Amino acid sequence: MRHRNKLKVAITGASGFVGTNIGKILAKKGISIIGIAREDKKSLINFGTALTSEDLSENYLVSRLRGCSVLLHFIGKGKQTVESDYQKVNVGFTKNAITLCKKAEIKKIIYISGLGVSKDTTFGYFISKFQAEQEIINSGLDYTIFRASYIIGASDPLSSLLFKQIKNGTISVLGSGRYRLQPIFVGDVAEIIFQSLTQKKFSNKIIDLVGPKIITFNDYVRDFIQGKKIPIKKIDLEKAYHTALHNPKGDFGIDDLNILVGDYVGNHKKLKKMSGIEFKTHKEILEASRLS
């Protein structure tokens, strides 16, 4: 095992919610970080060294990433457009990340996939994530793949959406709201990532990245508003899907809806046993006001 102060890692998607939080926490642990983002997002990287890339294929990245022991691959596309689809981003960029690792002699890749991804999936986002997983598994690199539920923390996408709806006066709950999620705190995710950088028990594994409590979306919203009198409006699922099909600027894309109502839960006990971490519940995070 290498001493953590000698570790050097690269993060793709370093300007995003997960990349920013993981980068900051790992930097505080004494790890040398190289963050990679698009040119227009470079200014958001305020830890380590910032590099720019459009698709991870630029030759100059190879020399700059030599000496890194791990690539944390956090680029992902949750809503596709004609210009930027799942195949291009989730699969194509993963192929480029693998090639980059080999050229720069990076031995390990850590990838955040999605909870519910499997070979039996039938919708676009999960298909692309499964294909990306297979590219990594068959790459010959050491890997850890985390299939993540909703990752929560300051400015996470789900919380940002709920705050936006609160500001607009009403929270929208799609369908029954009885579908379940298993939110996990981004600080706990960082601790898991840190362990997976150095510990062999994480090598060549696919692991559910899920929090300690399974909760319905209705109950999550109730806990989120913490007793405030915010109107909650139920939205018919057919209407929500119609909006997603015809309004690319809407809050939810088709696959956002599929993930939300998919009722995906995982095995937290396995994760806790593997890591030894005492995970924070969503209520603890909410009560500590870490989402505002």
C-alpha positions as CSV (number, residue, x, y, z in Angstrom):
1,M,0.0,0.0,0.0
2,R,1.3,3.4,-0.9
3,H,1.4,6.1,1.7
4,R,-1.5,8.5,1.2
5,N,0.7,11.6,1.0
6,K,2.4,10.1,-2.0
7,L,-0.9,9.4,-3.8
8,K,-1.7,11.4,-6.9
9,V,-5.0,11.0,-8.6
10,A,-6.9,12.6,-11.5
11,I,-10.6,13.4,-11.5
12,T,-12.7,13.7,-14.7
13,G,-15.9,15.8,-14.2
14,A,-14.0,17.7,-11.5
15,S,-16.3,20.7,-11.8
16,G,-19.5,18.8,-11.0
17,F,-21.1,18.2,-7.7
18,V,-19.5,14.9,-7.0
19,G,-16.1,15.8,-8.5
20,T,-15.8,19.0,-6.6
21,N,-16.7,17.5,-3.2
22,I,-14.6,14.4,-3.6
23,G,-11.6,16.5,-4.9
24,K,-11.8,18.9,-1.9
25,I,-12.0,16.2,0.7
26,L,-9.2,14.1,-0.8
27,A,-7.0,17.2,-1.1
28,K,-7.5,17.8,2.6
29,K,-6.2,14.3,3.2
30,G,-3.0,15.2,1.6
31,I,-3.6,13.6,-1.8
32,S,-2.3,15.4,-4.9
33,I,-5.3,16.1,-7.2
34,I,-5.5,16.9,-10.9
35,G,-9.0,18.0,-11.8
36,I,-10.2,17.8,-15.4
37,A,-13.1,19.7,-16.8
38,R,-14.3,21.5,-19.9
39,E,-12.7,24.9,-20.6
40,D,-15.9,26.8,-19.5
41,K,-15.9,24.9,-16.2
42,K,-12.2,25.2,-15.3
43,S,-12.7,28.1,-13.0
44,L,-14.9,26.0,-10.8
45,I,-12.0,23.7,-9.8
46,N,-10.6,25.3,-6.7
47,F,-8.4,22.4,-5.5
48,G,-5.2,20.9,-6.9
49,T,-4.2,21.4,-10.5
50,A,-6.9,22.2,-13.1
51,L,-6.7,20.9,-16.7
52,T,-9.2,21.2,-19.5
53,S,-10.5,18.6,-21.9
54,E,-13.5,18.2,-24.2
55,D,-13.5,14.4,-24.4
56,L,-10.4,13.1,-22.7
57,S,-8.7,12.3,-26.0
58,E,-6.2,15.3,-26.1
59,N,-2.6,14.1,-26.3
60,Y,-1.3,16.7,-23.8
61,L,-3.2,15.0,-21.0
62,V,-0.9,11.9,-21.2
63,S,2.2,13.7,-20.0
64,R,0.3,15.7,-17.4
65,L,-1.3,12.6,-15.8
66,R,1.9,10.5,-15.6
67,G,2.5,9.6,-12.0
68,C,-1.2,9.4,-11.1
69,S,-2.1,6.0,-9.6
70,V,-5.8,6.3,-10.0
71,L,-8.3,8.0,-12.4
72,L,-11.6,8.9,-10.8
73,H,-14.0,8.9,-13.7
74,F,-17.0,11.1,-12.8
75,I,-18.2,12.3,-16.2
76,G,-21.7,11.3,-16.8
77,K,-24.7,12.4,-18.8
78,G,-28.2,12.2,-17.2
79,K,-30.2,13.9,-20.0
80,Q,-29.4,13.5,-23.6
81,T,-29.8,15.9,-26.6
82,V,-29.2,15.6,-30.3
83,E,-25.7,17.2,-29.8
84,S,-24.7,15.2,-26.7
85,D,-26.2,11.7,-26.3
86,Y,-25.5,8.9,-23.8
87,Q,-23.5,6.8,-26.3
88,K,-21.1,9.7,-26.9
89,V,-20.6,10.8,-23.3
90,N,-21.3,7.8,-21.0
91,V,-19.7,5.2,-23.3
92,G,-17.4,7.2,-25.6
93,F,-15.8,9.2,-22.9
94,T,-15.3,6.1,-20.8
95,K,-13.4,4.5,-23.7
96,N,-11.3,7.6,-23.9
97,A,-10.7,7.5,-20.2
98,I,-9.5,3.9,-20.4
99,T,-7.1,4.8,-23.3
100,L,-5.8,7.7,-21.3
101,C,-5.1,5.5,-18.3
102,K,-3.1,3.1,-20.4
103,K,-1.1,5.8,-22.2
104,A,-0.4,7.6,-18.9
105,E,0.4,4.3,-17.1
106,I,-2.5,4.8,-14.6
107,K,-3.3,1.4,-13.1
108,K,-6.7,1.9,-11.6
109,I,-10.0,3.5,-12.6
110,I,-12.9,4.3,-10.2
111,Y,-16.2,4.8,-11.9
112,I,-19.6,6.0,-10.6
113,S,-22.4,4.2,-12.3
114,G,-26.0,4.1,-11.4
115,L,-28.0,2.0,-8.9
116,G,-30.2,-0.3,-10.9
117,V,-27.8,-0.7,-13.8
118,S,-27.7,-4.3,-15.0
119,K,-27.6,-6.4,-18.2
120,D,-31.4,-6.7,-18.1
121,T,-32.0,-3.0,-18.3
122,T,-34.2,-1.6,-21.1
123,F,-33.8,2.1,-21.1
124,G,-31.1,4.4,-22.6
125,Y,-29.3,5.9,-19.6
126,F,-28.8,2.5,-17.9
127,I,-27.9,0.8,-21.1
128,S,-25.1,3.3,-21.6
129,K,-23.9,3.0,-18.0
130,F,-23.9,-0.8,-18.3
131,Q,-21.9,-0.6,-21.5
132,A,-19.4,1.8,-19.8
133,E,-19.1,-0.6,-17.0
134,Q,-18.3,-3.4,-19.4
135,E,-15.6,-1.3,-21.1
136,I,-13.9,-0.8,-17.8
137,I,-14.3,-4.5,-16.7
138,N,-12.8,-5.7,-19.9
139,S,-10.0,-3.0,-20.0
140,G,-7.4,-5.0,-18.0
141,L,-7.2,-2.1,-15.5
142,D,-7.8,-2.5,-11.8
143,Y,-11.3,-1.1,-11.2
144,T,-13.9,-0.2,-8.7
145,I,-17.4,0.5,-10.0
146,F,-19.9,2.2,-7.6
147,R,-23.6,1.9,-8.5
148,A,-24.8,5.0,-6.8
149,S,-28.2,6.1,-5.4
150,Y,-28.9,9.8,-5.0
151,I,-25.8,11.4,-3.6
152,I,-26.7,14.4,-1.4
153,G,-24.8,17.3,0.1
154,A,-24.6,21.1,-0.4
155,S,-25.9,21.9,-3.9
156,D,-26.6,18.4,-5.0
157,P,-28.9,18.2,-8.0
158,L,-32.0,16.8,-6.2
159,S,-31.8,19.3,-3.4
160,S,-31.2,22.1,-5.9
161,L,-34.3,21.1,-7.7
162,L,-36.4,21.0,-4.5
163,F,-35.1,24.4,-3.4
164,K,-36.0,25.8,-6.8
165,Q,-39.5,24.4,-6.5
166,I,-39.8,25.9,-3.0
167,K,-38.7,29.3,-4.3
168,N,-41.4,29.0,-6.9
169,G,-44.0,28.2,-4.3
170,T,-44.8,24.6,-4.8
171,I,-43.0,21.2,-4.6
172,S,-44.1,18.8,-7.3
173,V,-44.3,15.1,-6.5
174,L,-44.5,12.8,-9.6
175,G,-47.2,10.1,-9.4
176,S,-47.8,8.4,-6.1
177,G,-44.5,9.4,-4.6
178,R,-44.3,6.0,-3.0
179,Y,-41.2,4.9,-5.0
180,R,-38.1,4.6,-2.9
181,L,-34.6,6.0,-2.8
182,Q,-31.6,5.4,-0.7
183,P,-29.7,8.7,-0.4
184,I,-26.0,8.8,0.6
185,F,-24.1,11.7,1.9
186,V,-21.3,13.0,-0.4
187,G,-18.9,13.2,2.6
188,D,-19.4,9.4,3.2
189,V,-18.9,8.8,-0.5
190,A,-15.6,10.6,-0.3
191,E,-14.5,8.3,2.6
192,I,-15.4,5.3,0.5
193,I,-13.5,6.6,-2.5
194,F,-10.5,7.3,-0.3
195,Q,-10.5,3.7,0.9
196,S,-10.9,2.4,-2.6
197,L,-7.8,4.3,-3.6
198,T,-5.6,2.2,-1.4
199,Q,-7.3,-1.0,-0.2
200,K,-7.2,-4.2,-2.2
201,K,-10.6,-5.4,-1.0
202,F,-12.1,-2.8,-3.4
203,S,-10.2,-4.1,-6.4
204,N,-12.2,-5.4,-9.4
205,K,-15.5,-4.9,-7.6
206,I,-19.0,-3.6,-8.4
207,I,-20.5,-2.1,-5.3
208,D,-23.9,-0.5,-4.5
209,L,-23.2,3.0,-3.2
210,V,-26.3,3.5,-1.0
211,G,-27.2,5.2,2.3
212,P,-28.3,3.6,5.5
213,K,-32.0,4.3,5.1
214,I,-34.5,3.4,2.4
215,I,-37.2,6.1,2.2
216,T,-40.1,6.9,-0.1
217,F,-39.9,10.1,-2.1
218,N,-43.0,11.4,-0.3
219,D,-41.2,11.0,3.1
220,Y,-38.0,12.5,1.7
221,V,-39.8,15.6,0.6
222,R,-41.5,15.8,4.0
223,D,-38.2,15.5,5.8
224,F,-36.6,18.0,3.4
225,I,-39.1,20.8,4.1
226,Q,-38.6,20.2,7.9
227,G,-42.1,21.3,9.0
228,K,-42.3,24.3,6.8
229,K,-45.7,24.9,5.2
230,I,-44.8,24.4,1.6
231,P,-47.6,23.3,-0.8
232,I,-47.0,19.9,-2.3
233,K,-48.6,19.2,-5.7
234,K,-49.0,15.7,-7.2
235,I,-48.2,15.6,-10.9
236,D,-49.7,12.9,-13.0
237,L,-47.0,10.6,-14.4
238,E,-48.4,10.7,-17.9
239,K,-48.3,14.5,-17.9
240,A,-44.7,14.4,-16.5
241,Y,-43.6,12.1,-19.3
242,H,-45.3,14.2,-21.9
243,T,-43.5,17.3,-20.6
244,A,-40.2,15.4,-20.6
245,L,-40.7,14.4,-24.2
246,H,-41.6,17.9,-25.4
247,N,-39.6,20.3,-23.2
248,P,-35.9,19.7,-23.2
249,K,-35.5,22.5,-20.6
250,G,-37.9,20.9,-18.1
251,D,-36.8,19.7,-14.6
252,F,-36.8,16.0,-15.6
253,G,-35.8,14.2,-18.7
254,I,-37.3,10.8,-19.7
255,D,-34.6,8.8,-18.0
256,D,-34.6,11.1,-14.9
257,L,-38.2,10.0,-14.5
258,N,-37.3,6.4,-15.1
259,I,-34.6,6.5,-12.4
260,L,-36.8,8.3,-9.9
261,V,-39.9,6.1,-10.2
262,G,-37.7,2.9,-10.8
263,D,-37.7,2.2,-7.0
264,Y,-34.0,1.2,-7.0
265,V,-32.5,0.2,-3.6
266,G,-29.3,-1.6,-2.7
267,N,-27.4,-3.5,0.0
268,H,-26.2,-0.9,2.6
269,K,-25.1,-3.6,5.1
270,K,-22.6,-4.9,2.7
271,L,-21.2,-1.4,2.1
272,K,-21.0,-0.7,5.8
273,K,-19.3,-4.0,6.6
274,M,-16.8,-3.5,3.8
275,S,-15.9,0.1,4.8
276,G,-16.4,0.2,8.5
277,I,-18.0,3.7,8.1
278,E,-20.8,4.9,10.3
279,F,-22.9,6.5,7.6
280,K,-25.0,9.6,8.1
281,T,-28.7,9.4,7.4
282,H,-30.4,11.9,5.2
283,K,-32.2,13.4,8.3
284,E,-28.8,14.0,10.0
285,I,-27.7,15.9,6.9
286,L,-30.9,17.9,6.6
287,E,-30.9,18.8,10.3
288,A,-27.3,19.9,10.0
289,S,-28.4,22.2,7.1
290,R,-25.8,20.7,4.8
291,L,-28.0,20.9,1.8
292,S,-28.7,24.6,1.8
